[in-house]
Amino acid sequence: MKKALKWLSVLLLLVIIGVGAAGIYVYTGMSPVEAKEQPVKFTIEPGTGTAGIAELLENEGLIKNSFLFVSYLKWKSEGSRFQAGVYEMKPGVTYDEIIAKLNSGDVVKAEMIRFTIPEGFSVKQMADKLAEEGLADKEVFLQLAKDASGLDNELLTQIPADAQLTYRLEGYLFPETYELKKGSTERDIIARMLQETGARIAGIPDFEQKLQARGLTLSELMTVASLVEREVVVDAERPMVAGVIYNRLKDGMKLEIDATVQYVLDKPKERLLNSDLRSVDSPYNTYLYEGLPPGPIAAPSLKSIEAALAPKASEYLFYVTKKDGSGEHLFAKTYKEHLKNIETSKAMANK
């Protein structure tokens, strides 16, 4: 009996020692690693399970034992809400801190690029600006704007692939301030700008109904909007100028808009001569050809798009810029009135 009690005591002692050793093993294995100031960056790929994440954390030196981490997750009913992404953690964090960070998706913010495309910019001007800022290769950008290759956007079904178009995407790259991930390609940039145009158009109430009511295609609307953009400075005048454009089209008059000639010149001129207006043989030259040019000549603002969609009704057929620095126009119903307005405008410049 004494012998049995002796062996029982030994066995009990061994169990106690074993439990203690196991406890020490678990405690030690679950305690944070040595704290360091240098953060560790790692990536959790989409679809990675808790075992894979635990193994990654152990390999990166953020936990001591992946098995114990997985066991802790099961005990706490955690791990199902972990989010993929790029993370940074400093060695020395606790299990609970790791879990909280992975649950919240507290990922490293991607480095971003930021650029602004002004209203009324042409594709060429956009390419020049982005190239100067080191964000795009000019020729690659222009080629993509010309053929729209590799782009997937619903707008493309409404943008004609006309051989007369200088750039197929002219007028459809919305003027705005953008932020994209650093390293974005020319295609990424164009796709984002094209997406923005679609979103802005979709935000106009009853857009499709209004477009159909005017009997216009999207290409025709955006072309008129681009002309308004290049002709108007004062917002209140945009619907009026749009109305003049429609009036001239209805009467079979040439639009005779200087900006369409500037568009086809290699370098825009500060002042166009009569010889420029008549000698530049291009379907974009509205001094030579009736109707709208083949497509937009610039990126219109939302206000210009809305003006082209809802022009102000009038009998005006002509307008001339006031030379008083206001950017406003003088409007006329007849050519005789227009000539008088031209003289009035000149007189303003001499005051």
C-alpha positions in Angstrom: 0.0 0.0 0.0 2.8 2.4 0.9 4.5 1.5 -2.3 1.4 2.3 -4.3 1.0 5.6 -2.6 4.6 6.4 -3.3 4.2 5.7 -7.0 0.9 7.7 -7.0 2.7 10.6 -5.4 5.4 10.4 -8.0 2.9 10.3 -10.8 1.0 13.2 -9.4 4.2 15.2 -9.1 5.0 14.4 -12.7 1.6 15.6 -13.8 2.0 18.8 -11.8 5.4 19.3 -13.4 4.0 18.5 -16.9 1.1 20.9 -16.4 3.5 23.5 -15.1 5.9 23.0 -18.0 3.0 23.2 -20.5 1.8 26.3 -18.8 5.2 27.9 -19.0 5.4 26.8 -22.7 2.1 28.3 -23.5 2.7 31.5 -21.5 6.1 31.9 -23.1 4.9 31.1 -26.6 2.0 33.5 -26.4 3.9 36.4 -24.9 5.0 39.2 -27.2 8.3 39.0 -29.0 11.1 41.4 -28.1 9.9 44.9 -28.8 11.6 46.8 -31.7 11.1 50.3 -33.2 11.5 49.2 -36.8 8.1 48.2 -38.1 7.6 45.0 -40.2 5.7 45.3 -43.4 3.8 42.2 -44.7 1.0 41.4 -47.1 -2.1 39.2 -46.4 -3.4 38.0 -49.8 -7.1 37.7 -50.3 -8.4 34.2 -49.3 -5.6 33.5 -46.8 -6.9 31.4 -43.9 -6.0 31.9 -40.2 -3.3 29.2 -40.3 -1.6 30.9 -43.3 -1.8 34.3 -41.5 -0.4 32.8 -38.3 2.5 31.2 -40.2 3.2 34.5 -42.0 3.2 36.4 -38.6 5.6 33.8 -37.2 7.9 34.0 -40.2 7.9 37.8 -40.0 9.0 37.6 -36.3 5.8 39.1 -34.9 4.7 36.1 -32.9 6.6 33.2 -31.5 4.3 30.3 -32.2 1.7 30.0 -35.0 0.0 27.0 -33.5 -0.6 28.9 -30.3 -1.9 31.9 -32.2 -4.4 29.8 -34.1 -5.5 28.1 -30.9 -6.0 31.5 -29.3 -8.1 32.6 -32.2 -10.3 29.6 -31.9 -10.7 30.2 -28.1 -11.6 33.8 -28.7 -13.8 33.0 -31.8 -11.7 35.4 -33.9 -10.2 35.3 -37.4 -13.3 35.3 -39.5 -13.2 39.1 -40.0 -9.5 39.4 -40.9 -9.0 41.6 -43.9 -6.5 41.3 -46.7 -4.0 44.0 -47.4 -0.6 45.4 -46.7 0.1 45.9 -43.0 2.9 47.3 -40.8 3.4 46.2 -37.2 6.2 46.7 -34.7 7.6 43.6 -33.0 6.3 43.5 -29.4 2.6 43.8 -30.1 0.2 41.5 -28.2 -2.1 38.9 -29.7 -5.1 41.2 -29.0 -3.4 44.1 -30.7 -2.7 42.0 -33.8 -6.3 40.8 -33.9 -7.7 44.3 -33.6 -5.5 45.6 -36.4 -6.4 42.7 -38.8 -10.1 43.0 -38.0 -10.2 46.7 -38.7 -8.2 46.4 -41.9 -5.8 49.0 -40.6 -3.6 48.7 -43.7 -0.7 50.8 -44.9 -2.0 53.6 -47.0 -0.8 53.3 -50.6 1.4 56.1 -51.9 -0.7 58.3 -54.2 -0.2 60.5 -57.1 -2.3 63.7 -57.5 -3.0 65.8 -60.6 -5.5 68.3 -61.8 -6.9 68.6 -65.3 -8.4 72.1 -65.9 -11.7 72.5 -67.6 -11.4 73.1 -71.4 -8.1 71.2 -71.7 -7.6 69.2 -74.9 -6.1 65.7 -74.9 -2.8 67.2 -76.1 -2.8 69.6 -73.2 -3.5 66.8 -70.8 -0.7 64.7 -72.2 1.7 67.6 -71.9 0.8 68.4 -68.3 1.0 64.8 -67.2 4.3 64.3 -68.9 5.7 67.5 -67.3 4.7 66.2 -63.9 6.3 62.8 -64.6 3.1 60.9 -64.4 2.7 59.7 -67.9 4.5 59.1 -71.2 3.0 61.6 -73.6 3.0 59.4 -76.7 1.5 56.4 -74.8 -1.2 58.7 -73.4 -2.0 60.2 -76.8 -2.2 56.8 -78.5 -4.6 55.5 -75.9 -6.7 58.6 -76.2 -6.7 58.0 -80.0 -7.7 54.3 -80.1 -9.0 53.6 -76.6 -7.4 50.1 -76.8 -7.8 47.9 -73.8 -10.3 50.1 -72.1 -13.6 48.7 -70.8 -16.2 51.3 -70.2 -19.9 51.6 -71.1 -19.4 55.0 -72.6 -17.2 53.6 -75.4 -20.4 52.1 -76.9 -21.6 55.6 -77.5 -18.3 57.1 -78.7 -17.8 56.7 -82.4 -14.6 55.2 -83.8 -14.6 57.7 -86.6 -11.5 58.1 -88.8 -12.1 61.9 -88.8 -11.6 62.1 -85.1 -8.2 63.3 -84.0 -8.7 61.5 -80.7 -11.6 59.2 -80.0 -11.6 60.1 -76.3 -11.3 63.9 -76.8 -14.0 65.5 -74.6 -14.6 62.3 -72.5 -11.7 62.7 -70.0 -13.4 64.7 -67.3 -11.5 67.8 -66.0 -11.1 67.2 -62.3 -8.5 66.7 -59.5 -7.6 63.0 -59.3 -5.8 60.8 -56.8 -4.5 57.4 -58.0 -2.1 54.9 -56.6 1.6 55.6 -57.3 2.7 53.6 -60.3 -0.6 54.0 -62.1 -0.2 53.5 -65.8 -1.5 55.8 -68.6 -4.3 53.3 -69.1 -5.2 53.5 -65.4 -5.3 57.3 -65.6 -7.4 57.4 -68.7 -9.8 54.7 -67.4 -10.3 56.7 -64.2 -11.0 59.9 -66.1 -13.4 58.1 -68.4 -15.1 56.6 -65.4 -15.6 60.1 -63.9 -17.2 61.4 -67.1 -19.7 58.5 -67.0 -20.5 59.2 -63.3 -21.0 62.9 -63.9 -23.3 62.3 -66.8 -25.2 59.7 -64.9 -25.7 62.3 -62.1 -27.7 64.6 -64.4 -31.4 64.1 -63.7 -33.3 62.5 -66.5 -30.2 62.7 -68.8 -31.2 60.0 -71.3 -34.7 61.5 -71.7 -33.4 65.0 -72.2 -30.8 63.8 -74.7 -33.5 62.0 -76.7 -35.8 65.0 -76.5 -33.2 67.1 -78.1 -32.6 64.5 -80.8 -28.9 64.3 -80.1 -26.4 61.6 -79.8 -24.0 61.6 -76.8 -21.2 62.6 -79.3 -23.1 65.5 -80.6 -24.0 66.7 -77.1 -20.4 66.5 -75.9 -19.2 68.3 -79.0 -21.6 71.2 -78.4 -20.5 71.2 -74.7 -16.9 71.4 -75.7 -17.6 74.4 -78.0 -19.4 76.1 -75.2 -16.5 75.4 -72.8 -14.0 77.0 -75.1 -16.2 80.0 -75.9 -17.6 81.0 -72.5 -16.0 82.3 -69.3 -19.1 83.5 -67.5 -21.2 80.6 -66.3 -24.5 82.4 -66.7 -23.8 82.7 -70.5 -23.3 79.0 -71.2 -26.9 78.2 -71.9 -27.2 81.3 -74.1 -24.2 80.4 -76.2 -25.4 76.9 -76.5 -28.7 78.3 -77.8 -26.8 80.3 -80.4 -25.0 77.2 -81.6 -28.2 75.3 -82.0 -29.9 78.3 -83.8 -27.0 78.5 -86.3 -27.1 74.7 -86.9 -30.9 74.9 -87.4 -30.6 77.7 -90.0 -27.8 75.9 -91.9 -25.2 78.6 -91.0 -21.5 77.8 -90.4 -20.7 77.9 -86.8 -17.5 80.0 -87.4 -16.0 79.3 -84.0 -12.3 80.2 -83.7 -11.6 77.5 -81.2 -12.2 74.8 -83.8 -9.4 76.2 -85.9 -7.1 76.5 -82.9 -7.8 72.9 -82.2 -6.2 71.6 -85.4 -3.1 73.9 -85.3 0.1 72.4 -84.1 0.5 75.3 -81.7 -2.5 77.6 -80.8 -2.1 81.2 -81.8 -2.8 84.2 -79.5 -4.7 85.7 -82.4 -6.1 84.1 -85.5 -5.9 85.8 -88.8 -8.5 85.7 -91.5 -6.0 83.6 -93.6 -5.9 81.0 -90.8 -9.7 80.8 -90.6 -10.0 80.1 -94.3 -6.8 78.1 -95.1 -6.8 75.4 -92.4 -8.5 72.6 -94.3 -9.9 70.3 -91.7 -13.4 68.9 -90.9 -12.9 70.6 -87.5 -12.7 74.1 -89.2 -16.2 75.5 -88.7 -15.4 78.4 -91.0 -15.1 76.1 -93.9 -17.6 73.3 -93.1 -21.2 73.5 -92.0 -22.5 71.6 -89.0 -20.6 70.3 -85.9 -17.0 69.3 -86.1 -16.4 65.5 -86.1 -16.2 65.4 -82.3 -15.4 67.4 -79.1 -12.4 69.8 -79.2 -11.8 69.9 -75.4 -12.9 68.5 -72.0 -16.2 70.3 -71.1 -17.1 71.1 -67.5 -20.4 69.8 -66.1 -21.9 73.2 -66.5 -21.2 73.2 -70.2 -22.6 69.7 -70.6 -25.8 70.9 -68.8 -25.9 74.0 -70.9 -25.7 71.9 -74.1 -28.5 69.7 -72.8 -30.7 72.6 -71.7 -29.8 75.7 -73.9 -31.6 79.0 -73.4 -34.1 79.7 -76.1 -33.5 83.0 -78.1 -33.4 84.3 -81.6 -29.7 85.2 -81.3 -27.4 84.0 -84.1 -24.2 86.0 -83.3 -22.1 86.9 -80.3 -18.9 88.8 -79.7 -16.7 89.1 -76.6 -16.8 92.4 -74.7 -13.4 93.9 -74.7 -13.8 95.2 -71.1 -12.2 92.4 -69.3 -15.5 90.9 -68.1 -15.4 87.9 -70.3 -19.0 88.5 -71.2 -20.5 88.7 -74.7 -22.8 90.9 -76.7 -25.5 89.0 -78.6 -27.2 89.8 -81.8 -30.1 88.5 -83.9 -28.9 89.9 -87.2 -25.5 90.3 -88.9 -26.1 94.1 -88.9 -26.6 94.1 -85.2 -23.5 91.9 -84.8 -21.4 94.4 -86.7 -22.6 97.1 -84.4 -21.7 95.0 -81.4 -18.2 94.5 -82.8 -17.7 98.2 -82.9 -19.1 98.6 -79.4 -16.7 95.9 -78.2 -13.7 97.7 -79.8 -14.8 100.9 -78.2 -14.7 99.2 -74.8 -11.1 98.3 -75.4 -10.1 102.0 -75.9 -11.7 103.2 -72.6 
